Amino acid sequence: MLLGAESFRRLTESHVAVVGLGAVGGYALEAMARTGIGRLTMVDFDTVQPTNINRQIFALDSTLGRTKVAAAADRIADINPGCEVEPLELFVDEASVEEILSRRPDIVVDAIDSLNPKVQLLRSSYLRGIPTFSSMGAALRTDPLAIRVGDLSESTHCPLAKRIRKRLRKDNIVSGITCVYSTERVDFDYSQDIDPVQVETGTERGRKRNTLGSLPTITAVFGLLLANEVIKTLCGTP
């Protein structure tokens, strides 16, 4: 009723890849499923843990221990059985990025919370010419009115965005990636590199990450804004 028949047809014929099904990516995926996007590729290597329940939409008492992609696939099937869903239980690295992007999604949503995989995905999708919408740091923030949408080059007061820009600049990528970020100042040092360790899912992939507190309200807004940008782009809505 709001977007019109032609825009809805575009949504049902579109393919979006969501990489990272945590607090931000889960809400983005849910919103796109409810909007009628026809094909969704979902990427995450982790399982649902009790510590996820405070902020992740797929984390329920009934889904504890399941892979996030499996829990998400079941939920989407319950929302829209007509949606073509492809769950990929993958850790994002140089090899798996190629596997993900070889499916030729119309749009990529980056909701990864680790720096190296995030940069690898953004670099690869940009160089392939795939429109990409990326979440910057949502943890430690409490003010939803400080959340913005804009080009990565325009983001301010986000230490994570600053590090990503620095890494991408080595490949002459300085603009062209839309991101959701917060201008709220946080007191945290993102510059510490930590050696790779075994993570709690049992896989040897991944890096030890600092545990940062976050509100479900803020991470949800990040995810819903990402979905909103995707929907507008697919429909051609200014």
Buried (B, 14 or more C-beta within 10 A) or exposed (E): EEBEEEBBBBBBEBBBBBBBBBBBBBBBBBBBBEBBBBBBBBBBBBBBBEEBBEBBBBBBEEBBEBBBBBBBBBBBEEEBEEBEBBBBBBBBBEEBBEEBBEEEBBBBBBBBBBBBBBBBBBBBBBEBEBBBBBBBBBBBBEEBEBBBBEEBBEBEBBBBBBBBBEBBEEEEBEEEBBBBBBBBEBEEEBEEEEEEEEBEBEEEBBBEEEEEEBBBEBBBBBBBBBBBBBBEBBBEEE
